[in-house]
């Protein structure tokens, strides 16, 4: 071997060795406990003292890759039923510890310590158990890149603060997590620490921000053996008293009772069942006045649907608000002369819910979600005869979702899913079937994602309707340089809205982006990112270009004070809107425009913090549109250890634009309009201790739409004047929505809770677009409102504890 080849060979060996060091996983050993471990935040047991090791945590921020400023020690113990975790977190002095009290699953601005587990070692699903310095528990399910904090199980923890450290003890039942019972050497593990006053986040096994994924960067857990958790069967019976008052003055008090059941079969499959569910304490929706031709999507706030449903979210096809949602024929009631609707339910009653989720040792995950809603009837009164009749607005309906997901090599996966809606009687049935495939190369540098979906509607005495979706995405996902290209096609028959949410179909979209990230700059910033994005969307059935955009955005976090800035510049050439006209294949022309966005956030770990944003929109060569301004800000305040408040305000001003108002024969009439919109929200949280907390949220939404001139839409997409006797002022809108949500919770025993809720909702609408904000607020508060007061008690019964009771 010549000298040159020898140098090359040695260089390759060195690079390979350095690469191995950089990518190597840390290992930690768990030990059997030899005596009882008391969870009290103290290190008195000999088992703890014997097995404590130095953590050597590594920063993720502010100095990614550097050692943590403070030392952390850890230890792990086990028996056949429980995992025990110890964290000793050293500080300079006690004043460095931030221990703000919050409600469960709310980390607030507190310091915290957590353990994360990937039992199958596939870097696809995991668990996070975290405790704040105030003793508040936080648990969540982890996915490939994010988390679902709707996961809630019963586990123990204790915290104790000292002058130079704070100590966390955690006791996790093995039957609270799913894992391969016969293959415990697959466990991956990590530990996380957050020191808010240092603005430092650190991990035991380093998390490299330039590497795609999170679970794939965990360390290895060794020595775990002889796990034999007891039967996992629990019941959550509940009783509630609910008083509801409608805006018309109707008052109704009901006493409800029900049962939630959870059973885990062979540590693999979980059955959740809810009989006669009660969602009276779910938060109110943030209502808006919808000027668009599309449906508004609201968040899912009902506990059964937000807990443990992450397996159903593989393709974004499921919208659980359909279960118990608005009856399909609520607004399609045929009336004859002298008839009025006197009762028309706004939601369908849920009879029962069932959910099965699980994962086998070979990496096969399944999920089954089923819900049945009762028949809904509206009452119609004949004002002359005084007789009433009932009209069915929603038949007895069965909703069902099935997901089968198989883990493949290199964290790749293939997923099959089916959503179906079966209605009794003559109403149509709906079905959606989809196949998804995600691929990663061995080093997780490159990725591909493909999906194909078919929607079906089966209508009595009519031709069945089939629609298709295609999607492909090729990308580089790791490294300082990332980016990808994608294509999406939804034909004009594709519709998954019976059990999903789709704003629109009939589109062909091409998109590409390239980004550069630096997660450890040397000087001003702790990280920054620059991204360029381009998209072109076509109205598929006519193959007409609807809209294109060119976007350049950047973000950066300052190293010294942990402040963050975001900026975004977008150019949109002339486009065509095919939906505002509310008529098939009709469009109106949109002028070219630029959008400039800027946001600034101060350090949220401080007692007081601020975030504000502005958006400027400039239109070119248009007499129909005028430049727009949008702005908003939020103020966060932590007052002492117990009280937290957040106030936000968003303002939108569109001084000139156009929008659909009506039809006149075959002509489509638009109106020139200006829009003012203001949204104010105040949230107050008060925690007495880690088990008892109260929260209140007040929101006022106000919008005014002022029409000044009506125009006829031409086939070309332009507008012309007409001679119709249409007064644009008849379409003016002044709308207000005011809500109060209050909830007090007391966890009087593990997973057992007593809660008191109060909800108030008031809407006010007229056409007085000259009225002031305070006049609207005052008038809305005087309106007849809906009120709900609920007192609910839920009690957790563990079958293992129950059967130990000697009668």
LINVENBEL-V262714 format. One record per pair of residues at least 12 apart in sequence whose C-alpha atoms are under 6 Angstrom apart, sorted by the first residue. I is the first residue (numbers start at 0). J is the second residue. D is the distance in whole Angstrom. If there is no record, write none. Layout:
i:I j:J d:D
i:I j:J d:D
This chain:
i:24 j:218 d:5
i:25 j:218 d:5
i:26 j:218 d:6
i:26 j:219 d:5
i:27 j:220 d:5
i:28 j:220 d:6
i:28 j:221 d:5
i:28 j:222 d:6
i:29 j:75 d:5
i:29 j:76 d:5
i:29 j:222 d:5
i:30 j:76 d:5
i:31 j:76 d:6
i:31 j:77 d:5
i:31 j:78 d:6
i:32 j:76 d:6
i:32 j:77 d:6
i:38 j:157 d:6
i:38 j:168 d:6
i:39 j:157 d:5
i:40 j:157 d:5
i:40 j:158 d:5
i:40 j:159 d:5
i:40 j:166 d:6
i:40 j:167 d:5
i:40 j:168 d:5
i:50 j:74 d:6
i:51 j:73 d:6
i:51 j:74 d:5
i:52 j:72 d:6
i:52 j:73 d:6
i:53 j:72 d:5
i:54 j:71 d:5
i:54 j:72 d:5
i:54 j:73 d:6
i:56 j:201 d:6
i:56 j:202 d:5
i:56 j:203 d:4
i:57 j:201 d:5
i:57 j:202 d:5
i:57 j:205 d:6
i:58 j:200 d:6
i:58 j:201 d:4
i:59 j:200 d:6
i:59 j:201 d:5
i:60 j:199 d:6
i:60 j:200 d:5
i:61 j:525 d:5
i:61 j:558 d:6
i:63 j:519 d:6
i:70 j:89 d:6
i:71 j:87 d:6
i:71 j:88 d:5
i:72 j:86 d:6
i:72 j:87 d:5
i:73 j:85 d:5
i:73 j:86 d:5
i:79 j:225 d:6
i:79 j:226 d:4
i:79 j:227 d:5
i:80 j:172 d:6
i:80 j:173 d:6
i:80 j:227 d:6
i:80 j:228 d:5
i:81 j:171 d:5
i:81 j:172 d:4
i:81 j:173 d:5
i:82 j:170 d:6
i:82 j:171 d:5
i:83 j:169 d:6
i:83 j:170 d:5
i:84 j:168 d:6
i:84 j:169 d:5
i:85 j:167 d:6
i:85 j:168 d:5
i:86 j:166 d:6
i:86 j:167 d:5
i:87 j:166 d:5
i:88 j:164 d:5
i:88 j:165 d:5
i:89 j:163 d:6
i:89 j:164 d:4
i:90 j:163 d:5
i:90 j:164 d:5
i:91 j:163 d:6
i:92 j:162 d:6
i:92 j:163 d:5
i:93 j:162 d:5
i:97 j:109 d:5
i:97 j:110 d:5
i:98 j:132 d:5
i:98 j:133 d:5
i:99 j:640 d:5
i:100 j:133 d:6
i:100 j:640 d:6
i:100 j:641 d:5
i:100 j:686 d:6
i:101 j:686 d:5
i:102 j:692 d:6
i:103 j:135 d:6
i:103 j:136 d:6
i:104 j:137 d:4
i:108 j:604 d:5
i:109 j:131 d:6
i:110 j:131 d:6
i:110 j:132 d:5
i:110 j:193 d:5
i:110 j:194 d:5
i:110 j:195 d:6
i:111 j:130 d:6
i:111 j:131 d:4
i:111 j:132 d:6
i:111 j:192 d:6
i:111 j:193 d:5
i:112 j:129 d:6
i:112 j:130 d:6
i:112 j:191 d:6
i:112 j:192 d:5
i:113 j:128 d:5
i:113 j:129 d:4
i:113 j:190 d:6
i:113 j:191 d:5
i:114 j:127 d:6
i:114 j:128 d:5
i:114 j:189 d:6
i:114 j:190 d:5
i:115 j:127 d:4
i:115 j:188 d:6
i:115 j:189 d:5
i:116 j:187 d:6
i:116 j:188 d:5
i:117 j:186 d:6
i:117 j:187 d:5
i:118 j:178 d:5
i:118 j:186 d:4
i:119 j:185 d:6
i:119 j:186 d:6
i:120 j:185 d:5
i:120 j:186 d:5
i:120 j:187 d:5
i:122 j:214 d:5
i:122 j:215 d:5
i:123 j:142 d:6
i:123 j:143 d:5
i:124 j:141 d:6
i:124 j:142 d:5
i:125 j:140 d:6
i:125 j:141 d:5
i:126 j:139 d:6
i:126 j:140 d:5
i:126 j:141 d:5
i:127 j:139 d:5
i:134 j:158 d:5
i:135 j:689 d:5
i:143 j:212 d:6
i:144 j:212 d:5
i:144 j:213 d:6
i:149 j:305 d:6
i:149 j:306 d:5
i:150 j:306 d:5
i:150 j:307 d:6
i:154 j:171 d:5
i:155 j:169 d:6
i:155 j:170 d:5
i:156 j:168 d:5
i:156 j:169 d:4
i:173 j:228 d:6
i:174 j:228 d:6
i:177 j:266 d:6
i:177 j:267 d:6
i:179 j:360 d:5
i:186 j:220 d:6
i:187 j:217 d:6
i:187 j:218 d:5
i:187 j:219 d:5
i:187 j:220 d:6
i:188 j:217 d:5
i:188 j:218 d:5
i:188 j:219 d:6
i:188 j:220 d:6
i:189 j:203 d:6
i:189 j:204 d:6
i:189 j:217 d:5
i:189 j:218 d:6
i:190 j:202 d:6
i:190 j:203 d:5
i:195 j:604 d:6
i:204 j:217 d:6
i:204 j:218 d:6
i:209 j:477 d:6
i:209 j:478 d:5
i:209 j:479 d:6
i:210 j:477 d:5
i:211 j:476 d:6
i:211 j:477 d:5
i:231 j:262 d:6
i:231 j:263 d:5
i:232 j:261 d:6
i:232 j:262 d:4
i:232 j:798 d:6
i:233 j:261 d:5
i:233 j:796 d:5
i:233 j:797 d:5
i:233 j:798 d:6
i:234 j:259 d:6
i:234 j:260 d:5
i:234 j:796 d:5
i:235 j:258 d:6
i:235 j:259 d:5
i:235 j:794 d:5
i:235 j:795 d:5
i:236 j:257 d:6
i:236 j:258 d:4
i:236 j:793 d:6
i:236 j:794 d:6
i:237 j:256 d:6
i:237 j:257 d:5
i:237 j:792 d:6
i:237 j:793 d:4
i:238 j:255 d:6
i:238 j:256 d:4
i:238 j:791 d:6
i:238 j:792 d:6
i:239 j:254 d:6
i:239 j:255 d:5
i:239 j:790 d:5
i:239 j:791 d:4
i:240 j:253 d:6
i:240 j:254 d:5
i:240 j:789 d:6
i:240 j:790 d:5
i:241 j:253 d:5
i:241 j:788 d:6
i:241 j:789 d:4
i:242 j:787 d:6
i:242 j:788 d:5
i:243 j:786 d:6
i:243 j:787 d:5
i:244 j:785 d:5
i:244 j:786 d:5
i:245 j:785 d:5
i:246 j:783 d:5
i:246 j:784 d:5
i:246 j:785 d:5
i:257 j:274 d:6
i:257 j:275 d:5
i:258 j:273 d:6
i:258 j:274 d:5
i:259 j:272 d:6
i:259 j:273 d:4
i:260 j:272 d:5
i:267 j:357 d:5
i:267 j:358 d:5
i:267 j:359 d:6
i:268 j:356 d:6
i:268 j:357 d:4
i:269 j:355 d:5
i:269 j:356 d:5
i:269 j:357 d:6
i:270 j:354 d:6
i:270 j:355 d:4
i:271 j:353 d:6
i:271 j:354 d:5
i:272 j:352 d:6
i:272 j:353 d:4
i:273 j:351 d:6
i:273 j:352 d:5
i:274 j:351 d:5
i:275 j:350 d:6
i:275 j:351 d:6
i:280 j:756 d:6
i:281 j:300 d:6
i:281 j:301 d:6
i:293 j:502 d:6
i:316 j:499 d:5
i:317 j:498 d:6
i:317 j:499 d:4
i:318 j:498 d:6
i:318 j:499 d:4
i:318 j:500 d:6
i:321 j:498 d:6
i:323 j:346 d:6
i:323 j:347 d:5
i:323 j:348 d:6
i:323 j:349 d:6
i:324 j:346 d:5
i:324 j:347 d:6
i:325 j:345 d:5
i:325 j:346 d:4
i:326 j:392 d:6
i:326 j:393 d:5
i:327 j:393 d:6
i:328 j:392 d:5
i:329 j:392 d:5
i:337 j:381 d:6
i:337 j:382 d:6
i:338 j:380 d:5
i:338 j:381 d:4
i:338 j:382 d:6
i:339 j:379 d:6
i:339 j:380 d:5
i:340 j:378 d:6
i:340 j:379 d:4
i:341 j:378 d:6
i:341 j:379 d:6
i:342 j:377 d:5
i:342 j:378 d:5
i:343 j:377 d:4
i:348 j:372 d:5
i:348 j:373 d:5
i:349 j:372 d:4
i:350 j:371 d:6
i:350 j:372 d:5
i:351 j:370 d:6
i:351 j:371 d:6
i:352 j:369 d:6
i:352 j:370 d:5
i:353 j:368 d:6
i:353 j:369 d:5
i:354 j:367 d:6
i:354 j:368 d:4
i:355 j:367 d:5
i:362 j:405 d:6
i:362 j:406 d:5
i:363 j:404 d:6
i:363 j:405 d:5
i:364 j:403 d:6
i:364 j:404 d:5
i:365 j:402 d:5
i:365 j:403 d:5
i:366 j:401 d:6
i:366 j:402 d:5
i:367 j:400 d:6
i:367 j:401 d:5
i:368 j:399 d:6
i:368 j:400 d:5
i:369 j:398 d:6
i:369 j:399 d:5
i:370 j:397 d:6
i:370 j:398 d:5
i:371 j:396 d:6
i:371 j:397 d:5
i:372 j:395 d:6
i:372 j:396 d:5
i:373 j:395 d:5
i:374 j:393 d:6
i:374 j:394 d:4
i:374 j:395 d:4
i:375 j:391 d:6
i:375 j:392 d:6
i:375 j:393 d:5
i:376 j:389 d:6
i:376 j:390 d:5
i:376 j:391 d:4
i:376 j:392 d:5
i:377 j:389 d:6
i:377 j:390 d:5
i:394 j:423 d:6
i:395 j:422 d:6
i:395 j:423 d:6
i:396 j:421 d:6
i:396 j:422 d:5
i:397 j:420 d:6
i:397 j:421 d:5
i:398 j:419 d:6
i:398 j:420 d:5
i:399 j:418 d:6
i:399 j:419 d:5
i:400 j:417 d:6
i:400 j:418 d:4
i:401 j:416 d:5
i:401 j:417 d:5
i:402 j:415 d:6
i:402 j:416 d:4
i:403 j:415 d:5
i:409 j:439 d:6
i:409 j:441 d:6
i:411 j:437 d:5
i:411 j:438 d:5
i:411 j:439 d:6
i:412 j:436 d:6
i:412 j:437 d:5
i:413 j:435 d:6
i:413 j:436 d:4
i:414 j:434 d:6
i:414 j:435 d:5
i:415 j:433 d:6
i:415 j:434 d:5
i:416 j:432 d:6
i:416 j:433 d:5
i:417 j:431 d:6
i:417 j:432 d:5
i:418 j:430 d:6
i:418 j:431 d:5
i:427 j:457 d:5
i:427 j:458 d:4
i:428 j:456 d:6
i:428 j:457 d:5
i:429 j:455 d:6
i:429 j:456 d:5
i:430 j:454 d:6
i:430 j:455 d:5
i:431 j:453 d:6
i:431 j:454 d:4
i:432 j:452 d:6
i:432 j:453 d:5
i:433 j:451 d:6
i:433 j:452 d:4
i:434 j:450 d:6
i:434 j:451 d:5
i:435 j:449 d:6
i:435 j:450 d:4
i:436 j:448 d:6
i:436 j:449 d:5
i:444 j:475 d:6
i:444 j:476 d:5
i:444 j:477 d:5
i:445 j:474 d:6
i:445 j:475 d:4
i:445 j:476 d:6
i:446 j:474 d:5
i:447 j:472 d:6
i:447 j:473 d:5
i:448 j:471 d:6
i:448 j:472 d:5
i:449 j:470 d:6
i:449 j:471 d:5
i:450 j:470 d:5
i:451 j:468 d:6
i:451 j:469 d:5
i:452 j:467 d:6
i:452 j:468 d:5
i:453 j:466 d:6
i:453 j:467 d:5
i:454 j:466 d:5
i:454 j:493 d:6
i:454 j:494 d:6
i:466 j:492 d:4
i:466 j:493 d:4
i:467 j:490 d:6
i:467 j:493 d:5
i:468 j:488 d:6
i:468 j:489 d:5
i:469 j:487 d:6
i:469 j:488 d:5
i:470 j:486 d:6
i:470 j:487 d:4
i:471 j:485 d:5
i:471 j:486 d:5
i:472 j:484 d:6
i:472 j:485 d:4
i:479 j:515 d:5
i:479 j:516 d:5
i:480 j:514 d:6
i:480 j:515 d:5
i:481 j:513 d:6
i:481 j:514 d:5
i:482 j:512 d:5
i:482 j:513 d:4
i:482 j:514 d:6
i:483 j:511 d:6
i:483 j:512 d:6
i:484 j:510 d:6
i:484 j:511 d:4
i:485 j:509 d:6
i:485 j:510 d:5
i:486 j:508 d:6
i:486 j:509 d:5
i:487 j:507 d:6
i:487 j:508 d:5
i:488 j:506 d:6
i:488 j:507 d:5
i:489 j:504 d:5
i:489 j:505 d:5
i:489 j:506 d:5
i:490 j:505 d:4
i:491 j:504 d:6
i:491 j:505 d:4
i:505 j:539 d:5
i:506 j:537 d:6
i:506 j:538 d:5
i:506 j:539 d:5
i:507 j:536 d:6
i:507 j:537 d:5
i:507 j:539 d:6
i:508 j:535 d:6
i:508 j:536 d:4
i:509 j:534 d:6
i:509 j:535 d:5
i:510 j:533 d:6
i:510 j:534 d:4
i:511 j:532 d:6
i:511 j:533 d:5
i:512 j:531 d:5
i:512 j:532 d:4
i:513 j:530 d:6
i:513 j:531 d:5
i:514 j:529 d:6
i:514 j:530 d:4
i:515 j:528 d:6
i:515 j:529 d:5
i:516 j:528 d:4
i:523 j:558 d:6
i:524 j:556 d:6
i:524 j:557 d:4
i:524 j:558 d:5
i:525 j:556 d:6
i:525 j:557 d:6
i:525 j:558 d:5
i:526 j:555 d:6
i:526 j:556 d:6
i:527 j:554 d:6
i:527 j:555 d:4
i:528 j:553 d:5
i:528 j:554 d:5
i:529 j:552 d:6
i:529 j:553 d:4
i:530 j:551 d:6
i:530 j:552 d:5
i:531 j:550 d:6
i:531 j:551 d:5
i:532 j:550 d:5
i:533 j:548 d:6
i:533 j:549 d:5
i:534 j:547 d:5
i:534 j:548 d:6
i:535 j:547 d:4
i:545 j:574 d:5
i:545 j:575 d:5
i:546 j:574 d:5
i:547 j:571 d:6
i:548 j:570 d:6
i:548 j:571 d:5
i:549 j:569 d:6
i:549 j:570 d:5
i:550 j:568 d:6
i:550 j:569 d:4
i:551 j:567 d:6
i:551 j:568 d:5
i:552 j:566 d:6
i:552 j:567 d:4
i:553 j:565 d:6
i:553 j:566 d:5
i:561 j:602 d:5
i:562 j:600 d:6
i:562 j:601 d:4
i:562 j:602 d:5
i:563 j:599 d:6
i:563 j:600 d:5
i:564 j:598 d:6
i:564 j:599 d:5
i:565 j:597 d:6
i:565 j:598 d:5
i:566 j:596 d:5
i:566 j:597 d:4
i:567 j:595 d:6
i:567 j:596 d:5
i:568 j:594 d:6
i:568 j:595 d:5
i:569 j:593 d:6
i:569 j:594 d:5
i:570 j:593 d:5
i:571 j:591 d:6
i:571 j:592 d:5
i:572 j:591 d:4
i:573 j:589 d:6
i:573 j:590 d:5
i:573 j:591 d:4
i:574 j:588 d:6
i:574 j:589 d:5
i:575 j:587 d:6
i:575 j:588 d:5
i:575 j:589 d:6
i:580 j:659 d:6
i:586 j:716 d:5
i:587 j:716 d:4
i:588 j:716 d:5
i:591 j:618 d:6
i:591 j:619 d:6
i:592 j:617 d:5
i:592 j:618 d:4
i:592 j:619 d:6
i:593 j:616 d:6
i:593 j:617 d:5
i:594 j:615 d:6
i:594 j:616 d:5
i:595 j:614 d:6
i:595 j:615 d:5
i:596 j:613 d:6
i:596 j:614 d:5
i:597 j:612 d:6
i:597 j:613 d:6
i:598 j:611 d:6
i:598 j:612 d:4
i:599 j:611 d:6
i:606 j:636 d:6
i:606 j:637 d:5
i:607 j:635 d:6
i:607 j:636 d:5
i:608 j:635 d:5
i:609 j:633 d:6
i:609 j:634 d:5
i:610 j:632 d:5
i:610 j:633 d:5
i:611 j:631 d:6
i:611 j:632 d:4
i:612 j:630 d:6
i:612 j:631 d:5
i:613 j:629 d:6
i:613 j:630 d:4
i:614 j:628 d:6
i:614 j:629 d:5
i:615 j:627 d:6
i:615 j:628 d:5
i:623 j:656 d:6
i:624 j:655 d:5
i:624 j:656 d:5
i:625 j:655 d:5
i:627 j:652 d:6
i:627 j:653 d:5
i:628 j:652 d:5
i:629 j:650 d:6
i:629 j:651 d:4
i:630 j:649 d:6
i:630 j:650 d:5
i:631 j:648 d:5
i:631 j:649 d:4
i:631 j:650 d:6
i:632 j:647 d:6
i:632 j:648 d:6
i:633 j:646 d:6
i:633 j:647 d:4
i:634 j:646 d:5
i:641 j:685 d:6
i:641 j:686 d:5
i:642 j:684 d:6
i:642 j:685 d:5
i:643 j:683 d:6
i:643 j:684 d:5
i:644 j:682 d:6
i:644 j:683 d:4
i:645 j:681 d:6
i:645 j:682 d:5
i:646 j:680 d:6
i:646 j:681 d:4
i:647 j:679 d:6
i:647 j:680 d:5
i:648 j:678 d:6
i:648 j:679 d:5
i:649 j:677 d:6
i:649 j:678 d:5
i:650 j:676 d:6
i:650 j:677 d:5
i:651 j:675 d:6
i:651 j:676 d:5
i:652 j:674 d:6
i:652 j:675 d:5
i:653 j:673 d:6
i:653 j:674 d:5
i:654 j:673 d:5
i:655 j:672 d:6
i:655 j:673 d:5
i:656 j:671 d:6
i:656 j:672 d:5
i:657 j:670 d:5
i:657 j:671 d:4
i:657 j:672 d:6
i:658 j:670 d:6
i:667 j:711 d:6
i:667 j:712 d:6
i:668 j:710 d:6
i:668 j:711 d:5
i:669 j:709 d:6
i:669 j:710 d:5
i:670 j:706 d:6
i:670 j:708 d:6
i:670 j:709 d:4
i:671 j:706 d:6
i:671 j:707 d:6
i:671 j:708 d:5
i:672 j:705 d:5
i:672 j:706 d:4
i:673 j:704 d:6
i:673 j:705 d:5
i:674 j:703 d:6
i:674 j:704 d:5
i:675 j:702 d:6
i:675 j:703 d:5
i:676 j:701 d:6
i:676 j:702 d:4
i:677 j:701 d:5
i:678 j:699 d:6
i:678 j:700 d:5
i:679 j:698 d:6
i:679 j:699 d:5
i:680 j:697 d:6
i:680 j:698 d:4
i:681 j:696 d:6
i:681 j:697 d:5
i:682 j:695 d:6
i:682 j:696 d:4
i:683 j:695 d:5
i:690 j:745 d:6
i:690 j:746 d:5
i:691 j:744 d:6
i:691 j:745 d:5
i:692 j:743 d:6
i:692 j:744 d:6
i:693 j:742 d:6
i:693 j:743 d:4
i:694 j:741 d:6
i:694 j:742 d:5
i:695 j:740 d:6
i:695 j:741 d:4
i:696 j:739 d:6
i:696 j:740 d:5
i:697 j:738 d:6
i:697 j:739 d:5
i:698 j:737 d:6
i:698 j:738 d:5
i:699 j:736 d:6
i:699 j:737 d:5
i:700 j:735 d:6
i:700 j:736 d:5
i:701 j:734 d:6
i:701 j:735 d:5
i:702 j:733 d:6
i:702 j:734 d:5
i:703 j:732 d:6
i:703 j:733 d:5
i:703 j:768 d:6
i:704 j:731 d:6
i:704 j:732 d:5
i:705 j:731 d:5
i:706 j:727 d:5
i:706 j:728 d:6
i:706 j:731 d:6
i:707 j:727 d:6
i:708 j:727 d:6
i:709 j:727 d:6
i:731 j:766 d:5
i:732 j:766 d:5
i:733 j:764 d:6
i:733 j:765 d:5
i:733 j:766 d:5
i:733 j:768 d:6
i:734 j:763 d:6
i:734 j:764 d:5
i:735 j:762 d:5
i:735 j:763 d:5
i:736 j:761 d:6
i:736 j:762 d:5
i:737 j:760 d:6
i:737 j:761 d:5
i:738 j:759 d:5
i:738 j:760 d:5
i:739 j:758 d:6
i:739 j:759 d:5
i:740 j:757 d:6
i:740 j:758 d:5
i:741 j:756 d:6
i:741 j:757 d:5
i:742 j:755 d:6
i:742 j:756 d:4
i:743 j:755 d:5
i:750 j:795 d:6
i:751 j:793 d:5
i:751 j:794 d:4
i:751 j:795 d:5
i:752 j:792 d:6
i:752 j:793 d:5
i:753 j:791 d:6
i:753 j:792 d:4
i:754 j:790 d:6
i:754 j:791 d:5
i:755 j:789 d:6
i:755 j:790 d:5
i:756 j:788 d:6
i:756 j:789 d:5
i:757 j:787 d:6
i:757 j:788 d:5
i:758 j:786 d:6
i:758 j:787 d:5
i:759 j:785 d:6
i:759 j:786 d:5
i:760 j:784 d:6
i:760 j:785 d:5
i:761 j:784 d:5
i:763 j:779 d:5
